[in-house]
Amino acid sequence: MNKEDVYVGRENIIAIVALPVIASLVIFYYNQILGSIAIILTIVLFFFVRNINRKKKDDFQNYVDEMNVSFDIITKNVVFEMPFPIAIVEDDSTIKWHNTYFRDLFDNKSIVGSDIEKFLPDFSDVDFKEDGMTLPRNISIDDKILQFYYQTITNEENGKTQTFLYGIDNTYDESIKQLFKDKRLVFYSVFIDNYEDIRNSTESVERPQVLGEIDRVINEYFKKYNCLIRKYENDRYMVISEYQDYRNIYETKFSILDGVRNIEKGNTLPPTLSIGVGIAGANPADIYSDSREAVDIALSRGGDQAVVKLEDNYEYFGGKTRAIEKTSKVRSRVISQALRRMIQSSPDIYIMGHNNPDMDSFGSSLGVYEGTLDMGKEVYIVLNEVTRPIENMYDRVTTELSELKGNILTESEALSKISPQSLIIVTDNHRKNSTEAPSLLDKSDNIFIIDHHRRGKDYIENATISYIEPYASSASELVTEILSYLDEDFKARTPIAESLLAGITVDTKNFVYQTGVRTFEAASVLKRWGADSVYIKRMFKDDFEIVKYKSEVIADSFIVNDFIAIAHFKRDIDGSTLIASQAADDLLNIKGVKASFVLTISNNKIHISGRSLGDISVQLILERIGGGGHLTAAATQLDMTMENAEDMLRKAINEYLREEEENESNTNR
């Protein structure tokens, strides 16, 4: 039926007869006989057109009815003959109907009346009534990957729903995607951390054997995973593999770290590696750049570990041994001269440590202040609050150094003075949100970091120079070395020298932990500058209340996992973090305790101090819940209840110990 044959409608009939009616009336006005004849003919015309229209309307309805029947037949045939699996699901997730392709996916099992979750568990979380239609889901069935779509229709009369579910075989497309992923390049930057130290400490007769063994172990490990290895310096390698081979290396958790560390061919020091892995770059240049960035992080965290650069995060492996002290002071001298140039080219300098400052944070800031002031620069220390740990030190230096108090600013005061050309020096910290004044870091890109903690998340990315040495006992040790190279005739004033020595003393627990040759050398420099050990001992004296509170914490402690002590200090008072950290140190004196954690309340948050004797990495444990620090000393802050914080801590401890057991069992195979 053509479009012209469709009925014209009532409005069109009126339009058709309107002209004859008007003409008839005009004729009737002049001649009644002819007018009457015209009116009769018009009436006849009207009925004639109406009858024709009715017939055409009936023909059109018949056409529509025939099309509906034809469409129903076509639809049913198409649905039954579609070459992919189809099912109809009722609103209670019960399969009402399916075609043979759907049934064949599940070996001709009885399907009608069963719950859709039994066959497609991926739809267990789908509420067909609410979701209507969402993005397709890829579902693996045997060796196929099907992309399932669905559309839900609701019956307005009874409110019941039926979902039309159909799947398209996407196996080929997915296999191509997987092929591209498997063949993607992965770059590894591999550095021998202590090459020069091993070379210098090994007898000349055994030296080639040791260095050759390191080279052999590295080459054999990566060749086993089809990697391309190129040694471009004595202590540096570039390794390239496909992503599918990287997955196998990943599964071993970079066991090459243990393999190299266990080399014993006459060497007195265990060799260690730092590995940076780039996998997320858009092109080879970006992937290589990611690997170099990752290895820099591994080195800044103390070496002996692998760091994988993901798209917006990092993954860490290893890092369970102490950072090895470097015998060469070349880098310290170079850093000192770089700092000198940056100070000279800056109009003013702002120095800050971490929030809740301790003696190392404030002492190292005072050391940098002294070196900068000696160069005749306008210099300020940013300090928001004089906390309990630094009260004695603060009172001493502000009393004896007349100009100092006027050069100590709060964050808001520093913000009103700072300019984009200002130099910001951060000591004893490298994490932006942990600094005394995070907002200052957005005002200038001229940033210098001096820190001894292993690099973690939220580090200051736009720093011009990052001097992060995890082998060092303290930031005060690093600052002392820098000051000794600033000028041959430089000598810090006695209160500053004593503050630096106090910073070293507090972080080494009286020269017991994380102490190397360079620690004592720094201490000897400070002694030459007039530091008095007896006065420092007085600086460490605690109030009677603090001693009493520490006893409370120890009395509250309990042992988990046979060798880990956990305790609580539930008083939110000034100095609670100091009490927690000192109590954690004291808990290590208990026989059989290898690590300790003390939870306390500070600024309405839960602060956790972790300490260990070196067998357990409290840093790796607390990193799992957002903290950081050292192998033997670490901390974190959590915005939750103490009970929830303890649950998170216990979970992190158990995960760490479980991984240690797995690594030990893999090593013994």
ABEGO torsion letter per residue (X at the ends): XBAAABBAEAAAAAAAAAAAAAAAAAAAAABAAAAAAAAAAAAAAAAAAAAAAAAAAAAAAAAAAAAAAAAAAAAAAAAAABABBBBBBBAAGBBABBBAAAAAAAGGBBABGBBAAAABAAAAABBAAAAGBBBBBBBBBEABBBBBBBBBBBBAAAGBBBBBBBBBBAAAAAAAAAAAAAABBBBBBBBBAAAAAAAAABBAAAAAAAAAAAAAAAAAAAAAAGBBBBBABAABBBBBBBAAAAAAAAAAGGAAAAAAAABBAGBABBBBBBBBBBAABABAAAAAAAAAAAAAAAAAAGEGBBBBBBAABBBBBEGABBBBBBABAAAAAAAAAAAAAAAAABABBBBBBBBGBBAAAAAAAAAAAAAAAAAGBBBBBBBABBBAAAAAAAAAAAAABAAAAAABBBAAAAAAABBAABBBBBBGBABAAABABAAAAAABABBBBBBABBBBBGBBAABABBBBBAABABAAAAAAAAAAAABAABBBBAAAAAAAAAAAAAAAGGGABGBBAAAAAAAAAAAAAGBBAAAAAAAABBBAAAAAAAAAAAAABBBBGGABBBBBBABBBBGAAAAAAAAAAAAAABBGBABBBBBBBBGGBBBBBBBBAGABBAAAAAAAAGBBEBAABBBBBBBBBAAAAAAAAAAAAAAAAAAAAAAAAAAAX
